[in-house]
Amino acid sequence: MTTKDKVLATVENPALIQPNNFLFKSLSDFSYNISFGCIHACSPCFVPEVSMIKQEPHLESIPGLIPAEWVAKRLEGRHWADEDWGKYVLLRTWDEEKFRKSLRSAQRAKDAGKLSPDGHGAIMFCTTTDPYQTLVVPGNPEMTKLLAARRKGLVRRALTLILNESDLNVRILTRSPLAVEDFDIYKEFGPRLLFGMSIPTLDPQLSSIYEPHAPRPAAKLRILHRAVKEGIPIYVALAPTYPEQGEAELRETIQAIMALNPYTIFHEPINTRAENVARIEKQAKALGLEINSGVFKTKERWREYAFQQLSLVEKICDDLNVPEGVLHLWPDEDLGSEAGFIKMKKMQAEREHGGGAFTRALKEEAESLWKSQWQPWLQYWHNPSERISAWPTPAPSRREPELSGILPSEVAFD
């Protein structure tokens, strides 16, 4: 169904369990994606570049699916999959026989010991979209109801088969309170399932810039709180955090997350991908808000921002006595370049002292700092045999979360 500014439809492409290609994440071995596109429109999202742009020609070949003006963009050398991210959700179809075949294949890979050391034998719902989206076709309640039923069926039937016909684990990642509709089946999985939400910030204004159509932070916290009360193991993705977040805001967010006693807090800053910075700036401008997008203008400035935020979150977690192993950082692969690190230090020296300030001595100091501190730190976080995220044990022994007196009043639980 093509509306004035959105494309919401079903395409003949079955939703299957597939090996994923995560680097350094320790999230899962497999992915299960119910759609092309995502209505939440998170502006920093990496999916348009790594996944959706490749799908443009195929989707354009389906008669009447992609608007002509979108197709024209690609013919001009632009990418509608990127520029119009958040304006399309194309639900995949359900094929039970093919799904079961993909499930058996994943189980065989686990039984044969062919999985990564850090994937937990888990299937992730979802890696390129959100499994719980509100799909509304204005003026067409019947189509809205049909899309909702199809979306729900794609998730629930897959969960049921994984539960009953395999011993694979499941990791849920969402931004939506609609996840509560499946809490009953989550509980049947016991320690085989981890439920998580992305909460980069508690600030609703920042949220309106960076994840404009996703539920606000308070709603996410309420659903996590309910999951904890119902005995569902949780984790949180503090990702991606934004350049506007200082120490006080990050500390408040981490305190609110830790009040829920998550198994893991995953963290990364924004990584520049395709047109995501342009999407961020466009959304901020539409809202009349100022943002610090200057940190994305050069590779050196982005590296500085990324290293600073990763270090700051690590420091805050140390200050708050976050238990060992709960914080799991995702430093981007590009940060592993020694040459890039040296260029960043050169930029910092010239900014502080003027042109020509990066002397041979300062260069040697930067090289020493890289080899003694940052390279070993990155090698740890980039080694899948060392930095393995937590997973519930069959009989988890967990402290009860202390939920009072932690959260700011604007996100207090109902």
N, C-alpha and C positions, 0 to 999 in steps of 0.2 A: 504494500500500500504506500504510494508516494503522496505525501502531503505537501503543503506549501514549502516547507523548509526541512523536511525529514523524509528518510526512506526507512520504513518499517515493514519487513516482509519475511517470508520464508523462502530459502533457496534449496534446491535439490543437491545437498551436500551433507552426507550423514555425519553426525557427531560421534567421533571414535576416540578411544584411548590411544595416544601416540607418545613415543619417546620425546622428551623435551630437550632443549639445548641450553639450559641454564649454565652460566659460568659463575662459580664462587658463591652460589646462593644458599646451598644446603636446604632446599625447599622440597624437591620431589624428583622422582625419576621419570614420571609420566605426566602428561597434561590431558585434560578433557575440556574442550572449548565448545560452548553451545551456540556461538554465533560469530559472524564477522561483524566487527564494530561494537561500540559500547556507548550507551546513551549518557553516561556520566560525564563525558567530555573533559576528562582530566587533562589540562593543558600540557603538563610535562611528559605525558605518556610516551613510552618508547614504541608502542605497538604499531602505529602507522608506518614507521620506517622499517622495522624488522619483519613485519608480517603483511600489513594491509596493502602497501604499495604494490607488492608482488601480485596481489589478487585483482588489481584493477582490470586488466584485459579480460580475464575470465568473467568477472561480474558484469562488465559492459556487454559481453556477448549474449547475456540473457535478455531477451526482448522486453522492453518496457520497464526494466528494473532501475537503471541508473539514469537520472535526468540528463537531457542532452547538454545542458550548460555545464554539468560536471564533466562529461566526456570531453567537451571542448577544452576544458582546462588542461587535461592530459595531452591533448593534441598540440597545445601551446607550450608544452614542456613543464607544466605544473602537475601537482598530484592532488586530486580531489580527496583521495583516501586520507591525506594528511591535512589539507586545508579545511575540509569539512568533517574532521574528526568530532564525534559526538552527535552528528546529525543522521547517522544511519546505524541500524541494527538489523542484520540479516540472519534470522534464526536458521540454524542447520536443521535437517530432517532427522527423524528417528528411524533407524533400521536395526531391529533387535538382533537379527542374525549376524550382521556385520559388527555390531557392538560387542556381542558375546565373543566373536572371533578375536577382536582386538583385546578383550579382557583376558582370554586364554593366552594370547601371545605375551601380554605383560606378565602373567603369572609364570609362564615358562621361563621368561628372562630372569625373574626373581629366583625360581627354583634352581636354575643353572648357575647362579652366582654371578650373573653378568651385569649387575647394576652398580652404580657409582657408590662409593663408600659413604657419601653424605646425603643421599636422596631418600633414605628411610623406606625404600620400597613403596613410595607413596604416589598416588595420583592426585594432581592438583586441579581443583575446580575454582577458578580457571586461570590460565596464564596470559591470554590475550583479550579477555573480556571479563565481564562480571556475571556470575551465575544467577544473581538476583537483581533484575532490573525491572523498573516500572515502565511498561511500553504502552503509551496512550496514543491512539489515533483520534485526533479532535473530530467531533461530530459523528463518530462511528463507534458506538459502544459495542456493537457485535464484533467488529474486528479487534477492538481493544481486548475484549473478553477472550477471543480466540487466541491472540498472541500470548496473553497471560497464561492460558492453559497449556499452550505448546511449550513456553519457556519453563513452566513448572514441571511439566512431564519430562522434559529432557534432563532435568536435574534429578528429580526424585526416582525415576525408573533406573537411571544409571547407578545411583547410590544403592538402590535395592539389590541390583545384580552384583555389584562389587561386594556388598555385605554378605550375600548368601552364596556366591559362587567363586570366591577367592579369599585369600588371606592378606591381600594387599591393603595398605593403609591409604587414608584419604586426608588431604589438606584442603580446607576451604579458605579462600581469600575473597572477601567482598567488602563493599562500602555500604551495603544496604541492609536495613532492618528487616526486609522481607525474608532474610535467612531464618527468622524465627519459625516460619512455616515448616521447616524440616528439622527442628530441634528433636522431635520424637525419634527420627531415624538416626540422627547424630548420636543420641544416647545408646542406641542399640550397638553402635560400633565400639563403644567403650574406649579403651586406649588406642584403638586403631585409627582414631580421627582427631585431628586438631582443627579447631575453628578459629579463624583470625579475621581481623578487620584492619584496614589501612587508616591510621590516625596520625597524619603528619603534624597536626596542630590542633589546639583547642580554640583558636581564634576564628570565629565565623566569618570575619571579613577576609582574612587570608584564604580561608576555605572557598569563599565565593569567587576568588580569582583563579585559584589553582585547580579546583575540582568543582566547577560551577553548577553542575546538575546532580551532583552526589548529595546524599543526606548530610546535614550538618554534624559537627563533631559530637554535640550533646546526644543526638539520636544514636550514634555509633556506640558511645560509652554505655548508654542504657541497655543496648542489646548485649554487649559484652558482659555487663553486670548480670543480666538475666541468665546468660549462658553459664556463668560461674555458679550462680545459685542453683542451677539445674544439674550441676556436676559435669558440664562439658569442658574438656581441656581447651584452653585458649592460648593464642599468641597474638602479637600486635606487630604490624608493619609501620614503624615510625619512618615512613618513606613515601615520597622524597621530602625531606625538609627544605625550607625555603630560605633565600638569602636575607629576608626580612626578620627572620627569627633570631633573636639574641639569646644570651644565656638564661635570662629570667624566664622567657616564654618557653624555651626548651625544657628547663628544669620543671616548670609547672606541668607541662605535658607529660614528662617522664614520671613525675610523681603520681599523676592521675592514672597512668598506665600501670605502674607498679602496685597501686592499690588493689588491682585485680589479680595480682600474682600470676602473670603469664609465664608460660614455659620459655618463651623467647621474645625478645624485642629485636626485630630486624631494623637496621638503619642504613640509609644512604641519602646523600644530597641529590639535587637534580643533576642528571647527566644530559648534556646537550645531544639531541637527536633530531636530524632533519629540520622540520619547521616548528619544533616544540617551543622554542623561545619566541618566535613570532606569534604563536597562539597565546602564550602567556601575556605578551605585551598587548595584543589585541583585546583580550578579555579585561585586563586592567584598565585600558583606555575606555572601553565601553562602560565600565563602572565608575569612571572618573577618579581612579585611585593611582597613587604613585607606587612603583615597585623598584627594586634594586636590580634591574636587568643588566646593568653594566658589568656585573661579574661574569656574564656570558659572552662578552664582546671579543675576548681573545682567549686562546688556550691557557695562557699563563694566569689570567685573572680567574678563569674557571678552576684551575688546579688549586689556586690559593684558597678560594671559597670552599672547595671540596675537602681539602686537607684540614682547614680550620673547623668545618662543621663535624667531620668525623672525629677529630681530636676533642672538640668541645663536648660532644655527646658521650664520648668515652670518659672524659673527666667528670661530667655530671653524674654518670652512673657510678663511678668510683666514690664520689662525694656522698651519694645516697646509699652506699653499701649494697648496690644491686648484686645479688649473688653471682659468683663465678659461673660463666656459661650462659647466662640469660641474655646479655647483650651480644648480638651477632652483627658485625659490620659488613657492608657490601661496598668496599672501595672499587671503583670502576677500573677495568683493565688498563685504560689509558693512563692512570696514575702510576703505573709500574714502569714508566720511562724515566731513566736517569737523566737523559738529555732534556726531557721536559721539566724535570724538577730543577735542573740547573738554570734553565731559562726563566723559571718562576722566581728563583732567588735573585737572578740578575734584574728582573723587573722590580722586585722589592727594593733592591739596593739603589737603583736609579730613581725610584719614586721617593725614597727617603733622602738621598744625598745629591740627586741630579745626575745628568749624563756623564758617562765615563767613570762612575763610582764603583763599578764592579771590577775591582782589582784582582790580580792573580791570587792574592792571599784570600780574598773573599770567595773566589771560585774554588780554591782548594778546601776552604772551610765547608762550603756547600757540598762538595764531593765527599768529604769525610762524614758529614751529617747524614747524607744519603746512605752510605755504606754501613754506618754504625747504628742508625736508628730506623729510617724509613724503609729501606729495602728489606730488612728482616721482618718488619711489621707487615709489609705488603705480602711478603712470601708466606707468612702465616695465614693471612686472610684469603690468599689465593691457592692454598693447598687443601684439596678436598679430603685428604686423609687426616688433617689436624683439626680444622675448625668445623666440627660437625655440630649442628644445632640440636637442641634437646628434643626428645620425644617421650611421651608418657610411658611408664613401665606398666606391665599388666596389673600391678597393684600399687598405684601411685600413692606416695605418702606426702601430702601437701599441706602446708599451713593454711588456715582459713584467712582469706583476705580481710584486711582492715579497711573498711570502706568509708568510715566517717572521718570528717575533719581533714580530708585530703583535697577534695575537688573544689575549684572555685564555684561561687554560687550560681553562675550562669550555666554551668553544665552539671549541676547537682542532679542526682538520680531522683526519679519520681518515686 
